[in-house]
């Protein structure tokens, strides 16, 4: 009898979600419905409430670590793995949707393209975008991830991605989960190092964009890309053979 009640409630919840495109569901109801696909024979309503109480919100649950999720009553290893995986499916959906025939002409285009990759993530992640001379995105690839305020970036991996794309224009990007998009000392140092390496290989670095939940910082828009490029050229004893870059405006 109890199982039938749970089943009836679950079916009503699913019907309401589908009929309203999920717009009228509370956070615990979204989570309850999501959990029903991995816990099919148990009432997921109280589990959803416990998760929301523990992590504060629906997004907080999806951003939680697997080991912390498993501490909540009713959440086993399988369910924890499921919840941790969900947001990565969202990111994959958004990124592959944005990739199709994407064109980047300026900073705003770049920020809009990159937001689905890094915005609202709980740790820093670093990406490379490779653009051809027609301003079309040929490749956007993940480089590394780290902790809340740091990620280690291997410049050799960046170069491997760039060479694989067979393009000569690059934008690098990472996020600041802290909410402050202002570049750190390490961000400036990394930007110079990547720009120098790319320049020596005849590749144009169009920008380094830092994205937070509600803001962004563009090294190109701030004038630092031009400044650093001038410094690199001044340090080199021989002229640099640069390919003609695509159009890219502030």
ROPA-288289 format. One line per field, with one value per atom (N, C-alpha, C): x, y, z. Coordinates in Angstrom, 3 decimals, decimal comma, m for minus. Example, Ala and Ser with C-alpha at 12.3 -4.5 7.8 and 13.67 -1.06 7.14 Angstrom:
# ROPA-288289
u: 13,190 / 12,300 / 13,200 / 12,850 / 13,670 / 12,900;
v: m5,690 / m4,500 / m3,300 / m2,250 / m1,060 / 0,030;
w: 7,800 / 7,800 / 7,800 / 7,080 / 7,140 / 7,870;
***
This chain:
# ROPA-288289
u: 0,829 / 0,000 / 0,866 / 1,891 / 2,773 / 3,525 / 3,965 / 4,693 / 3,803 / 2,502 / 1,575 / 1,373 / 1,326 / 1,194 / 2,410 / 3,583 / 4,807 / 4,820 / 4,377 / 4,359 / 3,400 / 2,210 / 1,226 / 1,738 / 2,367 / 2,935 / 4,023 / 4,852 / 5,960 / 5,460 / 4,423 / 3,866 / 3,231 / 2,550 / 1,955 / 3,043 / 4,139 / 5,252 / 5,884 / 6,054 / 6,614 / 5,697 / 4,409 / 3,443 / 3,452 / 3,524 / 3,570 / 4,846 / 5,957 / 7,226 / 7,180 / 6,688 / 6,659 / 5,677 / 4,534 / 3,511 / 3,914 / 4,804 / 5,222 / 6,674 / 7,298 / 8,721 / 9,600 / 9,211 / 9,966 / 9,980 / 9,161 / 9,234 / 8,577 / 7,593 / 6,841 / 7,283 / 8,395 / 8,851 / 9,755 / 9,543 / 10,443 / 11,777 / 12,802 / 14,131 / 14,110 / 13,401 / 13,366 / 12,598 / 11,618 / 10,870 / 11,737 / 12,534 / 13,474 / 14,407 / 14,915 / 15,842 / 15,150 / 13,938 / 13,155 / 12,925 / 12,563 / 12,316 / 13,606 / 14,683 / 15,974 / 16,393 / 16,209 / 16,593 / 15,740 / 14,525 / 13,626 / 14,152 / 15,031 / 15,570 / 16,708 / 17,286 / 18,366 / 17,950 / 16,867 / 16,294 / 14,827 / 14,543 / 13,186 / 12,175 / 12,617 / 11,683 / 11,602 / 11,941 / 11,941 / 11,418 / 10,756 / 10,270 / 11,468 / 11,665 / 12,846 / 12,578 / 11,327 / 10,999 / 11,788 / 11,797 / 12,568 / 14,071 / 14,571 / 16,007 / 16,327 / 15,429 / 15,634 / 15,654 / 14,743 / 14,711 / 16,006 / 16,503 / 17,747 / 18,930 / 18,952 / 20,044 / 20,007 / 18,818 / 18,676 / 19,065 / 18,659 / 19,000 / 20,510 / 21,165 / 22,607 / 23,431 / 23,036 / 23,866 / 23,273 / 22,081 / 21,555 / 20,680 / 20,897 / 20,137 / 20,311 / 19,519 / 19,631 / 21,028 / 21,515 / 22,865 / 23,930 / 23,679 / 24,631 / 24,774 / 23,682 / 23,723 / 24,545 / 24,304 / 25,017 / 26,498 / 26,843 / 28,245 / 28,976 / 28,243 / 28,841 / 29,801 / 30,733 / 31,675 / 30,996 / 31,448 / 30,852 / 30,894 / 32,033 / 32,165 / 31,231 / 30,935 / 30,007 / 28,568 / 28,245 / 26,897 / 26,604 / 27,591 / 27,399 / 27,147 / 27,422 / 27,186 / 25,701 / 24,930 / 23,506 / 22,723 / 21,852 / 21,046 / 20,230 / 20,357 / 19,625 / 20,440 / 21,650 / 22,525 / 23,668 / 23,676 / 24,767 / 25,758 / 26,734 / 27,793 / 27,230 / 26,285 / 25,704 / 24,975 / 24,173 / 23,413 / 24,342 / 25,362 / 26,330 / 27,044 / 27,456 / 28,101 / 27,166 / 25,899 / 24,891 / 24,767 / 24,635 / 24,465 / 25,696 / 26,876 / 28,115 / 28,227 / 27,689 / 27,819 / 26,857 / 25,721 / 24,657 / 25,131 / 25,837 / 26,216 / 27,171 / 27,931 / 28,858 / 28,102 / 26,964 / 26,098 / 25,533 / 25,162 / 24,668 / 25,729 / 26,955 / 28,047 / 28,335 / 28,316 / 28,565 / 27,485 / 26,253 / 25,142 / 25,332 / 25,579 / 25,739 / 26,933 / 28,038 / 29,261 / 29,154 / 28,563 / 28,438 / 27,398 / 26,412 / 25,416 / 26,036 / 26,856 / 27,509 / 28,571 / 29,214 / 30,322 / 29,907 / 28,689 / 28,267 / 28,251 / 29,129 / 29,205 / 29,440 / 30,062 / 30,310 / 31,330 / 31,066 / 31,968 / 32,265 / 33,532 / 33,930 / 34,589 / 33,939 / 34,442 / 34,989 / 34,609 / 34,992 / 34,922 / 35,211 / 35,224 / 33,863 / 32,803 / 31,461 / 31,128 / 31,479 / 31,245 / 32,010 / 33,254 / 34,096 / 33,518 / 33,080 / 32,514 / 31,242 / 30,372 / 29,121 / 29,389 / 30,406 / 30,751 / 31,300 / 32,104 / 32,828 / 32,049 / 31,042 / 30,284 / 29,776 / 29,190 / 28,684 / 29,763 / 31,022 / 32,107 / 32,533 / 32,527 / 33,177 / 32,315 / 31,208 / 30,420 / 29,734 / 29,687 / 29,017 / 29,680 / 30,909 / 31,615 / 32,297 / 32,478 / 32,975 / 34,504 / 35,184 / 36,651 / 37,094 / 38,349 / 38,876 / 39,090 / 38,697 / 38,943 / 39,523 / 40,370 / 41,099 / 40,804 / 40,495 / 40,159 / 40,963 / 41,121 / 41,753 / 40,764 / 40,588 / 39,734 / 40,610 / 40,500 / 41,295 / 40,379 / 40,778 / 39,928 / 40,673 / 39,964 / 40,621 / 40,534 / 41,088 / 41,144 / 39,810 / 38,800 / 37,440 / 36,631 / 37,330 / 36,732 / 35,837 / 35,921 / 35,147 / 35,912 / 35,196 / 35,802 / 36,024 / 37,275 / 37,602 / 37,720 / 38,062 / 38,258 / 38,193 / 37,511 / 37,528 / 37,775 / 38,882 / 39,268 / 39,688 / 39,285 / 39,645 / 41,134 / 41,783 / 43,210 / 43,439 / 42,819 / 43,051 / 42,017 / 41,945 / 41,107 / 41,909 / 41,432 / 42,180 / 41,266 / 41,547 / 40,740 / 39,990 / 39,452 / 38,613 / 39,365 / 40,644 / 41,351 / 42,625 / 42,775 / 44,019 / 43,848 / 44,478 / 44,577 / 45,956 / 46,547 / 47,869 / 47,719 / 48,422 / 48,293 / 49,615 / 49,567 / 50,738 / 50,747 / 51,720 / 51,776 / 52,009 / 52,714 / 52,923 / 51,601 / 50,681 / 49,372 / 48,599 / 48,730 / 48,090 / 48,598 / 49,916 / 50,502 / 50,070 / 49,958 / 49,492 / 48,081 / 47,226 / 45,853 / 45,845 / 46,654 / 46,709 / 47,212 / 48,280 / 48,829 / 47,825 / 47,093 / 46,087 / 44,977 / 44,656 / 43,560 / 43,941 / 45,254 / 45,752 / 45,206 / 45,161 / 44,734 / 45,829 / 45,675 / 46,727 / 46,210 / 45,031 / 44,456 / 43,932 / 44,274 / 43,960 / 43,395 / 42,392 / 41,888 / 42,006 / 42,569 / 42,581 / 41,583 / 41,080 / 40,033 / 40,065 / 39,801 / 39,528 / 38,535 / 38,021 / 37,015 / 37,578 / 36,896 / 37,186 / 35,934 / 35,845 / 34,657 / 34,423 / 35,451 / 35,317 / 34,351 / 34,102 / 33,211 / 33,925 / 35,215 / 36,012 / 36,815 / 36,502 / 37,144 / 38,506 / 38,909 / 40,195 / 41,350 / 42,269 / 43,383 / 44,332 / 44,850 / 45,837 / 47,235 / 48,226 / 49,615 / 49,931 / 49,459 / 49,690 / 49,009 / 47,818 / 47,106 / 47,899 / 48,457 / 49,277 / 50,535 / 51,159 / 52,380 / 52,102 / 50,997 / 50,628 / 50,314 / 49,606 / 49,258 / 50,509 / 51,498 / 52,763 / 53,467 / 53,466 / 54,168 / 53,511 / 52,173 / 51,457 / 51,604 / 51,459 / 51,596 / 52,980 / 54,013 / 55,384 / 55,562 / 55,066 / 55,202 / 54,450 / 53,229 / 52,439 / 53,095 / 53,567 / 54,189 / 55,423 / 56,229 / 57,431 / 57,099 / 55,869 / 55,441 / 54,531 / 54,500 / 53,719 / 52,224 / 51,801 / 50,376 / 49,965 / 48,814 / 48,315 / 47,454 / 47,800 / 46,954 / 45,998 / 44,727 / 43,732 / 43,314 / 43,238 / 42,720 / 42,959 / 42,927 / 42,792 / 41,607 / 40,574 / 39,346 / 39,140 / 38,878 / 38,563 / 37,077 / 36,354 / 34,912 / 34,547 / 33,764 / 33,194 / 31,693 / 30,960 / 29,527 / 28,788 / 29,210 / 28,475 / 29,356 / 30,564 / 31,472 / 32,520 / 33,331 / 34,443 / 35,552 / 36,730 / 37,870 / 38,539 / 38,794 / 39,452 / 40,816 / 41,872 / 43,212 / 43,351 / 42,603 / 42,648 / 41,959 / 40,778 / 40,015 / 40,734 / 41,478 / 42,217 / 43,498 / 43,893 / 45,114 / 46,355 / 46,206 / 47,377 / 47,948 / 47,105 / 47,628 / 48,607 / 48,215 / 49,102 / 50,367 / 50,213 / 51,362 / 52,345 / 51,815 / 52,689 / 53,353 / 52,620 / 53,190 / 54,342 / 54,191 / 55,275 / 56,494 / 56,264 / 57,372 / 58,101 / 57,327 / 57,928 / 58,775 / 58,237 / 58,961 / 60,246 / 60,175 / 61,351 / 62,454 / 62,062 / 63,044 / 63,731 / 63,116 / 63,657 / 64,609 / 65,674 / 66,712 / 66,403 / 65,534 / 65,220 / 63,734 / 63,374 / 61,970 / 61,125 / 59,876 / 58,955 / 58,101 / 58,058 / 57,209 / 55,814 / 54,886 / 53,529 / 52,570 / 51,682 / 50,647 / 49,603 / 48,943 / 47,928 / 46,764 / 46,419 / 45,341 / 43,954 / 42,971 / 41,590 / 41,164 / 40,003 / 39,493 / 39,069 / 39,397 / 38,986 / 39,000 / 37,821 / 37,702 / 37,326 / 37,542 / 37,180 / 35,683;
v: m1,203 / 0,000 / 1,256 / 1,266 / 2,425 / 2,649 / 1,540 / 1,644 / 2,237 / 1,859 / 2,395 / 3,894 / 4,342 / 5,771 / 6,535 / 5,962 / 6,601 / 6,672 / 5,562 / 5,515 / 6,559 / 6,672 / 7,652 / 9,078 / 9,364 / 10,697 / 10,989 / 10,007 / 10,179 / 10,456 / 9,703 / 9,899 / 11,278 / 11,744 / 13,084 / 14,156 / 13,942 / 14,886 / 14,946 / 13,782 / 13,743 / 14,439 / 14,191 / 14,792 / 16,320 / 16,815 / 18,247 / 18,852 / 18,141 / 18,623 / 18,731 / 17,691 / 17,683 / 18,713 / 18,881 / 19,818 / 21,275 / 21,556 / 22,942 / 23,210 / 22,243 / 22,368 / 22,605 / 21,977 / 22,005 / 23,388 / 24,320 / 25,700 / 25,884 / 25,064 / 25,275 / 24,374 / 23,678 / 22,756 / 23,457 / 23,120 / 23,601 / 22,858 / 23,384 / 22,764 / 21,317 / 21,078 / 19,703 / 18,774 / 19,321 / 18,501 / 18,142 / 19,087 / 18,792 / 17,659 / 17,768 / 16,761 / 15,425 / 15,493 / 14,275 / 13,522 / 14,263 / 13,648 / 13,077 / 13,802 / 13,332 / 12,044 / 12,002 / 10,826 / 9,602 / 9,856 / 8,726 / 7,836 / 8,374 / 7,575 / 6,654 / 6,962 / 6,114 / 5,356 / 5,809 / 5,101 / 4,828 / 3,832 / 3,641 / 3,052 / 2,391 / 1,683 / 2,280 / 3,546 / 4,179 / 5,603 / 6,086 / 7,459 / 8,407 / 9,200 / 10,077 / 11,469 / 11,729 / 13,059 / 13,398 / 12,525 / 12,871 / 12,952 / 12,140 / 12,195 / 13,533 / 13,989 / 15,277 / 16,409 / 16,369 / 17,404 / 17,398 / 16,206 / 16,117 / 16,694 / 16,412 / 16,929 / 18,450 / 19,003 / 20,461 / 21,112 / 20,496 / 21,024 / 20,990 / 19,938 / 19,781 / 20,711 / 20,843 / 21,579 / 22,917 / 23,236 / 24,584 / 24,834 / 24,115 / 24,359 / 23,190 / 23,205 / 22,185 / 22,199 / 23,401 / 23,511 / 23,107 / 23,407 / 23,008 / 21,500 / 20,791 / 19,322 / 18,817 / 19,375 / 18,915 / 19,291 / 20,322 / 20,734 / 20,020 / 19,289 / 18,651 / 17,529 / 17,250 / 16,152 / 14,814 / 13,799 / 12,468 / 11,971 / 12,167 / 11,663 / 12,385 / 13,668 / 14,409 / 13,979 / 13,693 / 13,215 / 11,891 / 11,017 / 9,691 / 9,746 / 10,885 / 11,028 / 11,280 / 11,625 / 11,914 / 10,603 / 10,454 / 9,234 / 8,985 / 7,790 / 7,434 / 7,530 / 8,083 / 8,248 / 7,237 / 6,297 / 5,337 / 5,762 / 4,919 / 5,237 / 5,439 / 4,595 / 4,683 / 6,010 / 6,395 / 7,642 / 8,853 / 8,785 / 9,877 / 10,081 / 8,981 / 9,065 / 9,670 / 9,292 / 9,821 / 11,329 / 11,798 / 13,229 / 14,028 / 13,497 / 14,185 / 14,288 / 13,314 / 13,267 / 14,207 / 14,512 / 15,231 / 16,537 / 17,375 / 18,683 / 18,556 / 17,499 / 17,310 / 16,992 / 16,330 / 16,129 / 17,474 / 18,339 / 19,669 / 20,451 / 20,446 / 21,186 / 20,645 / 19,325 / 18,722 / 19,124 / 19,143 / 19,557 / 20,994 / 21,899 / 23,313 / 23,564 / 22,908 / 23,165 / 22,647 / 21,469 / 20,948 / 21,726 / 22,254 / 23,087 / 24,398 / 24,998 / 26,271 / 26,107 / 24,956 / 24,737 / 24,769 / 24,342 / 24,165 / 25,499 / 25,627 / 26,821 / 28,112 / 28,013 / 29,203 / 30,119 / 31,419 / 32,436 / 33,428 / 33,748 / 34,704 / 35,903 / 37,063 / 38,287 / 39,288 / 39,132 / 40,119 / 39,493 / 40,303 / 39,826 / 39,290 / 40,023 / 39,598 / 38,225 / 37,997 / 36,680 / 35,598 / 35,909 / 34,932 / 34,585 / 35,602 / 35,382 / 34,549 / 34,888 / 34,131 / 32,683 / 32,477 / 31,119 / 30,307 / 30,948 / 30,228 / 30,042 / 30,854 / 30,752 / 29,343 / 28,638 / 27,295 / 26,320 / 26,608 / 25,718 / 25,928 / 27,179 / 27,449 / 28,147 / 28,759 / 29,519 / 28,605 / 29,060 / 28,376 / 27,060 / 26,865 / 25,659 / 25,915 / 24,854 / 24,995 / 25,006 / 24,612 / 24,656 / 25,341 / 25,770 / 26,414 / 25,378 / 25,756 / 24,932 / 25,805 / 25,222 / 25,975 / 25,377 / 26,251 / 25,816 / 26,600 / 25,979 / 26,625 / 26,612 / 27,774 / 27,893 / 28,212 / 27,415 / 27,605 / 28,094 / 29,183 / 29,874 / 30,025 / 29,776 / 29,939 / 31,399 / 31,692 / 33,079 / 33,602 / 32,736 / 33,177 / 33,395 / 33,357 / 33,570 / 32,419 / 31,281 / 30,120 / 29,324 / 28,877 / 28,036 / 26,645 / 26,234 / 24,902 / 23,876 / 24,377 / 23,452 / 24,217 / 23,647 / 24,166 / 22,974 / 23,005 / 21,797 / 22,104 / 21,225 / 21,292 / 21,005 / 21,801 / 21,614 / 21,031 / 21,645 / 21,178 / 21,750 / 21,156 / 21,683 / 21,661 / 22,381 / 22,454 / 22,526 / 23,476 / 23,680 / 24,992 / 25,514 / 26,712 / 27,902 / 28,067 / 29,276 / 28,999 / 27,796 / 27,513 / 26,312 / 26,399 / 25,243 / 25,236 / 24,083 / 23,970 / 23,783 / 24,595 / 24,576 / 24,173 / 23,138 / 22,667 / 23,330 / 24,221 / 24,944 / 23,989 / 22,895 / 21,917 / 21,324 / 21,106 / 20,573 / 21,586 / 22,861 / 23,920 / 23,889 / 23,774 / 23,772 / 22,539 / 21,407 / 20,191 / 20,395 / 21,030 / 21,291 / 22,251 / 23,307 / 24,306 / 23,690 / 22,916 / 22,284 / 21,293 / 20,600 / 19,642 / 20,343 / 21,570 / 22,303 / 22,860 / 22,984 / 23,537 / 24,943 / 25,740 / 27,136 / 28,037 / 29,339 / 30,260 / 31,371 / 31,174 / 32,156 / 31,435 / 31,946 / 31,230 / 32,169 / 31,674 / 32,323 / 31,310 / 31,727 / 30,860 / 31,409 / 30,533 / 30,949 / 30,090 / 30,705 / 29,934 / 30,699 / 30,057 / 30,661 / 30,982 / 31,880 / 32,197 / 31,896 / 30,729 / 30,390 / 31,342 / 32,077 / 33,005 / 34,141 / 34,400 / 35,491 / 36,736 / 36,848 / 38,011 / 37,655 / 38,329 / 37,996 / 38,673 / 39,502 / 40,206 / 39,213 / 39,375 / 38,417 / 38,498 / 37,359 / 37,286 / 37,454 / 37,502 / 37,547 / 36,331 / 35,168 / 33,933 / 33,976 / 34,589 / 34,715 / 35,563 / 36,663 / 37,535 / 36,814 / 36,105 / 35,368 / 34,294 / 33,571 / 32,526 / 33,122 / 34,236 / 34,882 / 35,232 / 35,811 / 36,156 / 34,916 / 33,860 / 32,639 / 31,997 / 31,917 / 31,321 / 32,186 / 33,501 / 34,417 / 34,308 / 34,227 / 34,107 / 32,828 / 31,725 / 30,434 / 30,420 / 30,943 / 30,993 / 31,884 / 33,042 / 33,996 / 33,402 / 32,709 / 32,085 / 31,012 / 30,502 / 29,487 / 30,058 / 31,393 / 32,031 / 31,996 / 31,813 / 31,750 / 33,036 / 33,584 / 34,813 / 34,484 / 35,056 / 34,929 / 36,104 / 35,845 / 36,900 / 37,411 / 36,517 / 36,930 / 35,862 / 36,301 / 35,417 / 35,966 / 35,166 / 35,613 / 34,857 / 35,624 / 35,051 / 35,273 / 34,208 / 34,306 / 33,902 / 34,766 / 34,420 / 34,226 / 33,981 / 33,722 / 34,903 / 36,142 / 37,321 / 38,379 / 38,035 / 39,031 / 38,339 / 39,121 / 38,565 / 39,604 / 39,132 / 40,017 / 39,579 / 40,539 / 40,269 / 40,945 / 40,152 / 40,705 / 41,541 / 41,161 / 41,945 / 43,294 / 43,267 / 44,492 / 45,461 / 44,920 / 45,771 / 46,337 / 45,841 / 46,307 / 45,521 / 44,508 / 43,770 / 42,818 / 42,309 / 41,440 / 42,223 / 43,429 / 44,277 / 44,636 / 44,941 / 45,317 / 44,153 / 42,974 / 41,813 / 41,414 / 41,558 / 41,224 / 42,162 / 43,428 / 44,402 / 44,050 / 43,625 / 43,243 / 42,014 / 41,044 / 39,832 / 40,178 / 40,986 / 41,367 / 42,117 / 42,965 / 43,744 / 42,851 / 41,726 / 40,824 / 39,922 / 39,772 / 38,875 / 39,599 / 38,957 / 39,601 / 39,588 / 38,675 / 38,592 / 38,843 / 39,304 / 39,577 / 38,307 / 38,498 / 37,373 / 37,258 / 36,072 / 35,840 / 35,455 / 36,387 / 36,153 / 35,989 / 35,006 / 34,894 / 35,982 / 36,397 / 37,437 / 36,909 / 37,584 / 37,074 / 37,381 / 36,686 / 36,999 / 38,266 / 38,785 / 39,993 / 39,660 / 40,544 / 40,354 / 41,711 / 42,176 / 43,517 / 43,483 / 44,612 / 44,726 / 44,691;
w: 0,000 / 0,000 / 0,000 / 0,893 / 0,998 / m0,309 / m0,937 / m2,200 / m3,285 / m3,285 / m4,271 / m4,098 / m2,821 / m2,545 / m3,069 / m2,822 / m3,296 / m4,819 / m5,445 / m6,898 / m7,463 / m6,841 / m7,294 / m7,163 / m6,042 / m5,817 / m6,842 / m7,097 / m8,031 / m9,443 / m9,853 / m11,188 / m11,314 / m10,268 / m10,286 / m10,383 / m9,668 / m9,690 / m11,080 / m11,690 / m13,046 / m14,043 / m13,901 / m14,814 / m14,677 / m13,440 / m13,203 / m13,799 / m13,645 / m14,177 / m15,698 / m16,347 / m17,806 / m18,354 / m17,682 / m18,167 / m18,001 / m17,056 / m16,796 / m17,190 / m17,885 / m18,238 / m17,010 / m15,894 / m14,644 / m13,970 / m14,438 / m13,948 / m12,584 / m12,249 / m11,003 / m9,867 / m10,039 / m9,004 / m7,995 / m6,709 / m5,666 / m5,777 / m5,111 / m5,196 / m4,706 / m3,604 / m3,087 / m4,028 / m4,768 / m5,717 / m6,927 / m7,397 / m8,479 / m8,067 / m6,863 / m6,360 / m6,124 / m5,603 / m5,369 / m6,682 / m7,723 / m9,026 / m9,612 / m9,464 / m9,960 / m9,257 / m7,952 / m7,168 / m7,506 / m7,968 / m8,259 / m9,374 / m10,213 / m11,313 / m10,873 / m9,721 / m9,216 / m7,957 / m7,315 / m6,162 / m6,489 / m7,330 / m7,858 / m6,883 / m5,816 / m4,936 / m3,535 / m3,425 / m2,105 / m2,229 / m1,197 / m1,179 / m1,101 / m2,136 / m2,185 / m1,616 / m1,220 / m0,686 / 0,576 / 1,592 / 2,801 / 2,542 / 1,606 / 1,268 / 0,628 / m0,258 / m0,923 / 0,094 / 1,054 / 2,100 / 2,920 / 3,261 / 4,038 / 3,253 / 1,959 / 1,123 / 1,035 / 0,827 / 0,746 / 2,077 / 3,172 / 4,494 / 4,722 / 4,237 / 4,448 / 3,561 / 2,287 / 1,327 / 0,881 / 1,382 / 1,209 / m0,004 / m1,100 / m2,322 / m3,287 / m4,356 / m5,390 / m6,007 / m6,339 / m6,913 / m5,910 / m4,626 / m3,592 / m3,495 / m3,705 / m3,693 / m4,872 / m6,061 / m7,252 / m7,229 / m6,463 / m6,345 / m5,206 / m4,393 / m3,215 / m3,612 / m2,727 / m2,959 / m2,679 / m3,367 / m3,238 / m1,793 / m1,135 / 0,233 / 1,206 / 0,920 / 1,778 / 1,526 / 0,287 / m0,038 / 0,649 / 0,707 / 1,297 / 2,798 / 3,420 / 4,853 / 5,160 / 4,125 / 4,313 / 4,322 / 5,285 / 5,423 / 4,151 / 3,597 / 2,391 / 1,118 / 1,221 / 0,049 / 0,119 / m0,826 / m0,922 / m1,986 / m2,239 / m3,203 / m4,608 / m5,004 / m6,352 / m6,543 / m5,568 / m5,663 / m5,607 / m4,766 / m4,677 / m6,011 / m6,623 / m7,938 / m8,977 / m8,908 / m9,830 / m9,678 / m8,449 / m8,204 / m8,619 / m8,354 / m8,738 / m10,265 / m10,961 / m12,426 / m13,148 / m12,524 / m13,218 / m13,841 / m13,072 / m13,610 / m14,786 / m14,836 / m15,955 / m17,249 / m17,115 / m18,287 / m18,754 / m17,789 / m18,141 / m18,902 / m18,369 / m18,997 / m20,398 / m20,528 / m21,841 / m22,833 / m22,378 / m23,246 / m23,705 / m22,753 / m23,084 / m23,986 / m23,681 / m24,441 / m25,868 / m26,057 / m27,411 / m28,212 / m27,531 / m28,199 / m28,651 / m27,782 / m28,103 / m29,177 / m29,215 / m30,140 / m31,599 / m31,874 / m33,254 / m33,992 / m34,981 / m35,828 / m35,042 / m33,879 / m33,062 / m33,722 / m33,654 / m34,178 / m33,064 / m32,871 / m31,839 / m32,517 / m32,403 / m33,021 / m32,013 / m30,742 / m29,730 / m28,340 / m27,351 / m25,967 / m25,531 / m25,893 / m25,488 / m26,057 / m27,317 / m27,923 / m27,171 / m26,828 / m26,132 / m24,760 / m24,028 / m22,693 / m22,784 / m23,724 / m23,889 / m24,274 / m25,098 / m25,511 / m24,340 / m23,499 / m22,455 / m21,153 / m20,922 / m19,670 / m19,365 / m20,337 / m20,019 / m19,554 / m19,902 / m19,512 / m18,057 / m17,594 / m16,303 / m15,263 / m15,664 / m14,703 / m13,694 / m12,443 / m11,339 / m10,935 / m11,298 / m10,865 / m9,526 / m8,755 / m7,386 / m7,305 / m8,374 / m8,405 / m9,694 / m9,719 / m10,922 / m12,029 / m13,237 / m14,415 / m15,521 / m16,325 / m17,345 / m18,721 / m19,696 / m21,047 / m22,091 / m23,255 / m24,400 / m25,564 / m26,183 / m27,359 / m28,555 / m29,614 / m30,833 / m31,946 / m32,586 / m33,556 / m34,879 / m35,988 / m37,284 / m37,740 / m38,904 / m39,369 / m39,885 / m39,889 / m40,200 / m38,925 / m37,806 / m36,482 / m36,007 / m36,654 / m36,229 / m35,176 / m34,177 / m33,142 / m33,719 / m33,746 / m34,247 / m33,125 / m31,930 / m30,814 / m29,505 / m28,536 / m27,172 / m26,266 / m25,554 / m24,828 / m23,393 / m22,507 / m21,090 / m20,917 / m20,067 / m19,796 / m18,413 / m17,388 / m16,025 / m15,070 / m13,885 / m12,813 / m11,527 / m10,541 / m9,291 / m8,088 / m7,219 / m6,024 / m6,186 / m5,087 / m5,161 / m5,738 / m5,383 / m5,807 / m6,593 / m7,137 / m7,866 / m8,775 / m9,957 / m10,840 / m11,469 / m11,577 / m12,192 / m13,696 / m14,458 / m15,910 / m16,544 / m17,375 / m18,095 / m19,475 / m19,701 / m20,975 / m22,136 / m21,882 / m22,951 / m23,428 / m22,504 / m22,883 / m23,712 / m23,337 / m24,126 / m25,561 / m25,724 / m27,056 / m27,850 / m27,187 / m27,868 / m28,424 / m27,629 / m28,070 / m29,254 / m29,163 / m30,232 / m31,531 / m31,454 / m32,661 / m33,256 / m32,389 / m32,858 / m33,640 / m33,237 / m33,875 / m35,241 / m35,486 / m36,751 / m36,994 / m35,927 / m36,031 / m35,468 / m35,675 / m35,233 / m34,326 / m33,729 / m32,808 / m31,572 / m30,404 / m29,165 / m28,111 / m27,398 / m26,185 / m25,062 / m23,944 / m22,773 / m21,756 / m20,928 / m19,993 / m18,744 / m17,611 / m16,406 / m15,545 / m14,524 / m13,661 / m12,285 / m11,597 / m10,198 / m9,380 / m8,763 / m7,967 / m6,800 / m6,401 / m5,275 / m5,583 / m6,881 / m7,261 / m7,712 / m7,417 / m7,818 / m9,065 / m10,175 / m11,449 / m11,634 / m10,696 / m10,812 / m10,872 / m11,831 / m11,943 / m10,756 / m10,357 / m9,284 / m9,870 / m9,009 / m9,465 / m10,326 / m9,902 / m10,659 / m12,024 / m12,084 / m13,361 / m14,352 / m13,857 / m14,707 / m15,176 / m14,254 / m14,588 / m15,632 / m15,456 / m16,409 / m17,777 / m17,792 / m19,057 / m19,845 / m19,174 / m19,838 / m20,368 / m19,581 / m19,979 / m21,201 / m21,186 / m22,310 / m23,548 / m23,387 / m24,521 / m25,148 / m24,317 / m24,826 / m25,629 / m25,080 / m25,763 / m27,083 / m27,073 / m28,298 / m29,344 / m28,907 / m29,823 / m30,495 / m29,716 / m30,268 / m31,307 / m31,252 / m32,209 / m33,301 / m33,410 / m34,457 / m34,242 / m32,993 / m32,651 / m31,949 / m32,313 / m31,698 / m30,487 / m29,361 / m28,171 / m28,156 / m28,417 / m28,491 / m27,120 / m26,156 / m24,856 / m23,807 / m22,568 / m21,407 / m20,631 / m20,509 / m19,867 / m18,567 / m17,502 / m16,198 / m15,951 / m15,645 / m15,452 / m14,029 / m13,370 / m12,067 / m12,268 / m11,203 / m11,344 / m11,966 / m11,636 / m12,097 / m12,750 / m13,116 / m13,676 / m14,538 / m15,240 / m15,998 / m16,098 / m16,437 / m16,681 / m17,974 / m18,871 / m20,143 / m20,168 / m20,354 / m20,467 / m21,742 / m22,779 / m24,008 / m23,816 / m23,233 / m23,034 / m22,111 / m21,159 / m20,215 / m20,820 / m21,992 / m22,641 / m22,280 / m21,416 / m20,956 / m22,008 / m22,908 / m23,968 / m24,843 / m25,245 / m26,062 / m25,290 / m24,014 / m23,181 / m23,062 / m22,762 / m22,602 / m23,918 / m25,023 / m26,325 / m26,658 / m26,340 / m26,563 / m25,729 / m24,504 / m23,626 / m24,167 / m24,673 / m25,228 / m26,448 / m27,325 / m28,538 / m28,193 / m27,168 / m26,775 / m26,215 / m25,614 / m25,021 / m26,042 / m27,173 / m28,177 / m29,121 / m29,455 / m30,268 / m31,753 / m32,210 / m33,631 / m33,851 / m35,053 / m35,353 / m35,246 / m34,912 / m34,764 / m36,014 / m36,592 / m37,757 / m37,273 / m37,382 / m36,912 / m38,079 / m37,992 / m38,980 / m38,748 / m39,801 / m39,686 / m38,863 / m37,762 / m36,902 / m37,479 / m36,952 / m37,318 / m36,600 / m36,950 / m36,303 / m34,873 / m33,957 / m32,566 / m31,906 / m31,452 / m30,898 / m29,430 / m28,761 / m27,345 / m27,172;
***
